[in-house]
Amino acid sequence: MRWVLGLALGLMIASPGLAADLMIERKKSVLRVHHYKALRVVRDYDGTPIVMRRRPDGTYDTHVAMRASPTRYFNGQRVMP
């Protein structure tokens, strides 16, 4: 009688875990959104080509662009050849 009780108790304990392992799950879809922003390449006032990147706080970071040849200055004025 004890072994029947032990077997029944063992089956009751094991069945929820087994059912959880065999449950079919839906594939989780991952949504990726890429926000590509155009870089602004302009000439500094001394003629050095620079890249301007906008920061989240609204300001700009500037980096030197070695091979660029932009046609405009900071203020939008065209570069005369």
N, C-alpha and C positions, 0 to 999 in steps of 0.2 A: 504494500500500500504506500509506503514511503517513496519508493522509486517512481510510482505513478504521479504522486504529488510533486516530486522533484522534476520529473520530465515535463509536466504541465506548467510548472512555474518557469522552467527554463525556456519553454516555447513561448510563453507569454512575454518574457523579458526580451527574447531575441527577435520576435516578430516585428515590433515597431522599427527597430534598427534596420532590419533586412528590408522592410517595405520602404524606408526612407532611402536606402541605397539603390533600390531598383526603380525608383520614381524617375520618369523621363522629364528632363528639364528642357525648356525652350532655350535656344541659343540666344545669348545676350548680344544685342546689336550695339555697337559702339559708333556714335556719331562724332565725326571729326569735322570741324569747321576751320578752314585756313583763310586767314585774312591777309592777303598780300597787299602791301601798300607800295605805291610807286615812290622811288627815291627822288629827291629834288637835287639835281646837280647844277650848281651855279658857280660863277667866278667870284672870288673874294675881291676886295677893293684893290689889292695889289696884283691881281691876275691869277692867283692860285686857284685851280679847280677844287671845289669842296663838295661833299655830299651832306645834305641836311636830312636828319631823321627826326621825326616828331616823337616826343616822349608822352607817356600817359598824362602827365600833369600839364601839358600844353606847351612846354618849352621845346627847343630844338637842340640836338647834339650835332656838332659838325666834325667831319673827318676829311682828311685830305684824300682826293681821288687822283691817283698818279697818272693814269692814261686818258682821263676824260678831257674833252675839249668843248665845254659848254659855250653856248652862244649868247648867254645873258649874264648880267651881274646880279647882285642881291636885289637891287631896286627895280629890276625888270628891264633896264636899259640894255640895248643890244651891243655886243662887242664889235667894234669896227676893226676890220682886218688891216 
